[in-house]
Amino acid sequence: MNNYLYKKNVLVTGGTGLIGIPLVKKLDEMGAEVRVVSLDLESPFGSRIEFIRGDLCDKDLCAEVVKGIQVVFHLAGIKGGIGVAHSKASTFLIKNILMNIQIMEATRKAKVERFLYTSSICIYPPAKCFKEKDAWTGFPHLSDRFGGMAKLIGEMQIEAYKLQYNLENFFIARPTNTYGPYDDFNPISGLIIPALIYRVFNGENPLNIWGDGSAVRDFIFSEDVADFLILMVIKNTPGPFNVGSGKPTSIKTVAKTIVSNAEKFIDKKISLCFDKTKPIGEKYRVVSIEKAKVQLGWSPKTDISLGILKTVDWYHSNKLTLLKRYNIISED
C-alpha cells in the first residue's frame, strides 16, 4: 500500500476518543504530522502530537485548526444511548449539525486535500440489512431521529459541495456500533458495551439490561474502523461505505460475553435481568459490507468475542487511570 499520509499534516477531530486514539497512533506510526482537536481535558499522547482543546461549534476555532492541514479525519460528535438521546435531544441535533457545518466549511475554504466524515448507520431507515444505496429512501428509525438526522444533514452538506463546487475530496464512512479500549465507560452516556462493562465491574448484580435481549446489532472493533478510515483516504475512495462486521449479534449475546469475561476478574457469578418495560430501539440493525470488500478489499479482523475480550481486559487494567472525558450532554 502506498503511504500517501507520510509527512502529511493531518487533523483528527475527536482524536482523544474511541476511534480517534487508535487512529492517531496509526497515523503517527505512518509518519504523518498529526494535530488533534477535542473537548477532553487532557491528551493521551506525548508531545509529538499537537493537542488543541476547543469546541468545533466555534467558527473561528475551526478556521484556526485547519490552517496548514492537508487531510482531515472528522470523528467528533455527540453520542449516547436511547435514554440520553431523548433527554438531550436538542443537544444531539443542534450541536452535531453545527460542528459539522463549521468544520466542513472551514475545510472547504482552506482547500484541504481530503476530508473524511464519519457518519453513522443511524441515518438509515429501518431495513433487514442496510446498504449504502438505501440511505435516502426514508427517515431514520424514530429512536434515532435526532442523531440520525444530524448525521444525514452532514452527508447532505457534502452532496451540496459536489453539486455547487464540483468537489470530490469529501469522503463518507458509516460505522456501525463501535466499541473497544478508550471507549466512554460512563454508565449514563456510554453505549451498550462500555456501559455494561462499567456496571459489571462496579458491582451491579444482577446486571440489568433494557428490553428482552433479542435486539440485534452489528458491532465493529475500534481498531478495525481506524484501519478502514486510513485505507479510504490512502486509496482516495470517497464512498460512502458502511464500516461494520456484516454479522448480527444479539444484545443478550453481548451481555453474556461481557459477563463471562468479567467473571475472570470478579470472584462471583453474575446473573442477567432483562427489563422488558424499557425501550430497545430498532429491533434489527445489520449492515452490508460488500461494497467495502469489493472496492477496497477490506474485511474486519476482530470478531465480537475477541473484541469484547480485549475490551474487558483493557478496562480491568486501566479502569483506575481512565481519561477524564468532557461530557457535553451534562450541560444544561
N, C-alpha and C positions, 0 to 999 in steps of 0.2 A: 504494500500500500504506500502511495506517495505521502510525504509528510508536508502537506500544504500549510499546516499550522506552525511549523518550525519558525521561530523568530517573529511570528505574527503577534501584534498587540491585540489581546483578546479580553473582552469584558464579559464577566459572568454575573448576571443579576441573580440575587438569591443564592449566591455562591457559598453560603455557610449552611445550606440546608441539606436535605436528604439526598438529592441528586447532585447538588452543587459541590459538596465536598469531594466525592469520588471523581467528579468531572474535573474540578480544578487540579486535583492531584495528577490525573492522567495528562492534562494539558501541560502541566509543569514538567512532567517526565518527557513529554514530546518536544520540549524546548520552546514552548510558547511563553510570551511575556504576559502574565495574567494580572488583571485588575478585578477585584471583587467589590460589589456594592450590595449592602444588606442592612437591615434594621437591627440585626442582632448586636448585642453589646460588645462582643469580643470576637476576634478572629481565631479560628483553629489552625491557622497556617503560620509559618515562620515569616521572617522579614522579606523573603524573596517575593512573596505575593502581596501586591499592593491592596490594602483594605480601606474602603471608604464606607462609613456609616451614614446612611441617608435614605430619605423617603422618595421613591420613584414617582409619587404623585406630584412632586415638585418639578415643574417645567425647567427651571433654571438648573437644578441639580442634574437632570437628565442631559441637558446640553453640555454640562461640565464633564460628566463621567464618560461621555463618548468621544471627547477630544483625543485625537491621535489613535483612536481604536480602528482596527480593520475587521474584526469579527466579533459579533455579539451573540452570546447564548442567553436568551431571556427566560430564566427559570422562576423569577419572583412571582409570587401570587399568594392569595389567602386561601387556606383550605381548612376543612373541619368536617366532622360527622353530620348526620342528618339533623340532630337537635341544634347544634351550633349554627348550621346553615340557615335554620329557620329563625332562631332567636337573634341572629346578627345578619339578617337578610340584606339590609341596606348596605352594611359594610362589605359583604360579599360582592354585591352588584356594583356599587359605585366605585369603590377603591380598586377593584380588579380592572374595571373598564378604564379608569383614569390613569393608572400606572401603565397600562398597555398603550394607550393613546400617546402619553408623553414620551415614553422611551422609544416607541416606533417613529414618532415624528422627529425626535432628536437624531435618531439613526439615519432616517431618510435625508435630513438636511445636511448631516455630516458626510454623506456619501460613503458610508461604511460598506465594505466589500460584500459581506454576508451576514445575515441576521437570522437566527433560528428562534422561533417562537414555540414554546412548549404549551400547547393547547391541552385538551383533555378528552377522554371518551365520554364525559358527561354532556358533551354537545349533541350526542346522537339521540334521535327519537327512539322509543322502545322497539326492540327487534330481537330475534333469536340470536343473530350474530351481526356485529357491527362491521360494516365495510365502508371504506373511505368514501365511495361514491354516494353513500346514503346520508351524508351529513346534513344536506339541505332539504330532505324530504319531509321533515316535520319538526316539531318542537321537542326540546329535551323533556325527559320524564319530570313529572310535577315535583318530585322530591329534590330535583337538581336544577330547577328552573333559574335560580338566581346565579349560581356559579356557572351553570352551563351556558346561559345566555351571555354572561360576561366573556367567557372564553370564545363563544361563537362570534361576538362582535369584534374581538381581536382578529379572528380569521377574516372577517368581513373587511376590516381595515386593510389587511394585506391584499385582498382581492381588489379593493378600491385603488391601491397603489399600482397594481398591474394594469388596471383599466386606464387610469388617468396619466400615469407616469411611465408606463411600459416597463416597470421594474420586475425583474425575475430573481432578485437576490434575497427575497424574504422566504424562509423555509418554515414548514409547519410539521411538528411531530405531536402525536396524540397518545400520550402514555395512559395505560390502564392504572389500576390500583398499585401504586409503587410503595415498596417497603424496604427496610434494611437498616444497617447501622446509621447513626446520626439522624434518625427519624425524630419527629416530635412525639415524645413519650408522655406528654401531658394528657391525663385521662379525660380532660374536658375538650381540648381542641384536637387531640391526636385521632387518627383514623383507626380502623378496627384492629390491625395487627399490633402497632405500638401501644395502643390504649390497653389491650388485653394483657400484653406483656407487663406493662407497668402495674396493672391491678393484681396480677398473679404474684409478682414479687413483693407487693405491698400488703399481702395477706388476705386478699379477698377470697373467701372460700365458704360456700360455693361461688364460682365465677358466674356473674350474671351477664346474660347476653340478650340483646334486643331481638325479638322475633323468635321463630322456632328453629333457626339454624339452617333452614333449607335454601335461603337466598344464595345465588351463585354469582361469583365474581371471577375476574381474570387478574391474577396477581403477577407482578413483574419485579424482580430484584433491582435495586437502585444502580448497582454497577453495570448491569446489562443495559439499562437506559442510558447511562453515561457513555458507554461504548457506542450505542446506536447514534446518539446525537453527534458524536465526533465523526462517525462514518458518514452521516448525511452531509456534513459540512465539507469533509475532505473530498467526497465524490461529487460534490456540487449538485445534489439531487434534492430539489425543493419539496417534494412530496405533494400533498400531505401523506403521512404514514401513520398507521397505528403502531404502537410500541407495546407489545404485551406478550403473554405466553401462548395465546391462542387456545388455552385449555381451561375448562370450567373447574372451579373449586368451590365447594360449599362453605359457608361460614362455620358450620358445625365441624367440618374437617379442619379448618384453620384453627379453631379453638382447641380441638383435641391435640393437634400437632404442637401448639404452643404449650399446652399443659404437660404433655409427655416429655418435652424438652426441659421445661422449667422444673419438673419434679426431680431432675438430676441434682438440682441445687437446693431444693426445698425438702425438708425432712418430713413430708406428709403427702398423702394423696389429695388431689384437688378434684372436686366434682363440678359439674356444669349445671347451670339453672337457666332455662330459656323463658324469657318474659314475653309471652305471646300478645300482651296488651300493647306492646311498643311497636312503632313502625319499623319496617325493614327496608324501605326504599324499593328500587326496582328489583323485581324477582330474579331476573336472569340478565347478566351483563358479561358477555364474552366477545372478544374481537377476532376478526380475521387478520392474520399477519402475512397472508400470501403475497401481497404487494411488496412488502419489505424483503421477503425471501427471494422473489423473482428479480426485483430491480436492484437490490443491494447485496443479495446473497447472505442475508443476516438471519440468524436464529438465536434466541436467548440461550445462555449457557447454564443458568441456575434454575433448577426446578423448585417447586414450593417447599418440599421437605428440606432440601439443603439450605434454601434461603432462610427459612424460619430457624433452623438450627444455628446458622451463622448469626442471625439477628439476636436470638436469645442468648447465645454465648457472649456476644459483644456487649449486650446490655448488662449481663451479670458482671462482666469485668469492668464496665465503665459507668455504672449507674451512680456512683458517688461523685463522678467528675464530669457529668454531662454539661454541655454548654448551656449558659443562661440564654434562653431564647426570648426574643422580643415577641410578644403575643398581641397582635393588633386587634384581635377580636375582644380583648379585655377592655378596650376603650369604650367610653360612653358614646 
